[in-house]
């Protein structure tokens, strides 16, 4: 079993919470915001239940 329930949709949820906390404390997190957008795109493309490491496959397929 993986150390983290690493599905893309769960990671997206965690990233959303982190971005909310960052906004509340007025802390810029540009890489966090970028990751949130990337994983949101992945969920919309059907990757929601895949392991978060599928980002490599997603990016590779997006090039074509």
C-alpha positions as CSV (number, residue, x, y, z in Angstrom):
1,X,0.0,0.0,0.0
2,X,1.2,3.5,-0.9
3,X,2.1,5.9,2.0
4,X,-0.6,8.3,0.7
5,X,-3.9,7.7,-0.9
6,X,-2.4,9.3,-3.9
7,X,-5.3,9.6,-6.2
8,X,-5.4,12.8,-8.2
9,X,-8.8,13.9,-6.9
10,X,-7.6,13.6,-3.3
11,X,-4.4,15.5,-4.0
12,X,-6.5,18.2,-5.8
13,X,-8.6,18.5,-2.6
14,X,-5.5,18.9,-0.5
15,X,-4.0,21.5,-2.8
16,X,-7.2,23.4,-2.7
17,X,-7.1,23.5,1.1
18,X,-3.5,24.6,1.0
19,X,-4.3,27.4,-1.4
20,X,-7.2,28.5,0.8
21,X,-4.9,28.7,3.8
22,X,-2.3,30.5,1.8
23,X,-4.8,33.1,0.6
24,X,-6.1,33.5,4.2
25,X,-2.6,34.3,5.4
26,X,-1.8,36.4,2.3
27,X,1.1,34.1,1.5
28,X,1.9,33.8,-2.2
29,X,2.4,30.2,-3.4
30,X,2.9,30.3,-7.1
31,X,4.0,26.7,-7.5
32,X,1.1,25.5,-5.3
33,X,-1.3,27.5,-7.5
34,X,0.3,26.0,-10.6
35,X,0.0,22.4,-9.2
36,X,-3.6,23.1,-8.3
37,X,-4.3,24.1,-11.9
38,X,-2.4,21.1,-13.3
39,X,-4.3,18.5,-11.1
40,X,-7.6,20.2,-11.9
41,X,-6.9,19.7,-15.6
42,X,-6.0,16.1,-14.9
43,X,-9.3,15.5,-13.1
44,X,-11.2,17.0,-16.0
45,X,-9.3,14.8,-18.4
46,X,-10.3,11.6,-16.7
47,X,-7.3,11.1,-14.4
48,X,-9.2,11.7,-11.1
49,X,-8.9,8.1,-9.8
50,X,-5.3,7.6,-11.0
51,X,-2.2,7.8,-8.9
52,X,-0.8,11.2,-8.6
53,X,2.4,10.1,-10.4
54,X,0.2,9.8,-13.5
55,X,1.1,13.5,-14.0
56,X,4.0,12.3,-16.2
57,X,1.7,10.4,-18.5
58,X,-0.7,13.3,-18.6
59,X,2.0,15.8,-19.6
60,X,3.4,13.4,-22.2
61,X,0.0,13.0,-23.8
62,X,-0.7,16.7,-23.7
63,X,2.3,17.3,-25.9
64,X,0.7,15.5,-28.8
